Amino acid sequence: MADHSDSSNSWLLLQRVWALFGLALFGATYKLWFPESTFPHVPLLRPFAASIFQTDGVHYLTLGAIVLALLWLLAKPNATVWCLMFISLTCSLLVNQHRLQPWAFHLLLGAMVFMACSRERGTKLLRILTISIYVFSAAGKFDYQFMYTVGQQFLQAATSLIGMDSTQWDAGLTAKATLIFPAFELLVGVLLCNSKTRRVGIPAAIILHTSIMLILSPLGLNHKPGVVIWNCLFVILIPLLFRANQKPARMSTDRSDRSVRSQIVAILVLSTSVLPITEPLGKYDHWLAWGLYSPRTSRVIVNIPLYNVRVIDELEPYMIPQFGDTPFRTFDMRRWSLDELNVPIYPQDRFQLAVARHIAHKYQLGDGIEIHLLGIADRFTGQRSSQVLRGVQEIDMYCRQYFFSATPTYLNR
């Protein structure tokens, strides 16, 4: 009886922790959720580009409902309020796909579980989801691009924290050393799979996330606070979710687990735990496949002719200096996202092409704009497929092929 009470209390505590960090993450990324930003909004589905869905009132209403729900859940976890939070967050993501940050997707999946599942089933589903995050996040980093770009940054930051300088090491050694990060991440996922190895997996996970927090903090790479907060969530989440006395029953007797809603949620969570397998084929978004700090993602490069750059003062802070005698300058939309919204840009060619469309139409660049579409990098060579689009008409025609929207709301005004 005492064990059951302890487990129930742990389940409630887990929900409060989820809500608390949800509030912290919304606070750290508040600019992303407000409608006033100059950074373009790109709905997830085309119908949500309609003006009725893109009013300031819709953005503020959904954000207000999310915040109020999380505050309520912090005090008193409740399935109905989790349902309200889930609906509000879903609506907010539909009107702007840039909000599909990994932590927001994680929060959404957690809300689904808490609103529909018993403690027993919910614990199982969240464990599976968590393990899949480790496995697929690690898989995305066993990659040529990671070894020679982001992995090098991680390695330099990590070694500098212990008074070493990896830039003085042999190039081959540093490339191989970067694989320590995904290897340890994968090890954590494997250790958490089995009840006998979890006593090692739990402290290993805490070490992993504490290390990442230090690397990304002002002591290291000085990244935006959202990623540090999300890693802090895992430091608390893992012991609550995987500790020994939080052992789900083999057969749940809770009637809620036999409900249609619970069955649907279980299917959805399990699907999101295996769908990342299709990401290398271009069938699933990189962030939804937990491609965290994986530089192999698809992307676009935006080149703007010099004669256009000179008359667009708003873009000047994000224009990369001219290279040699090239008749254009490259626009750094990644920096624009970080400065304007305090979050990384959504790492998908579809979304970034929509941002380029916004620029092309708003500033009437006509045939002058040039877009380079770069595919997913080869895991072993780092090479990418490349396609060039020139002019607004060619860009607009290309965007019609996507199932999800590549149309910024600016074009529906």
Summary of the structure (lengths in Angstrom):
residues: 413
radius of gyration: 22.4
end to end distance: 61.0
largest distance: 76.9
contacts: 1326
relative contact order: 0.13
helix: 64%
strand: 5%
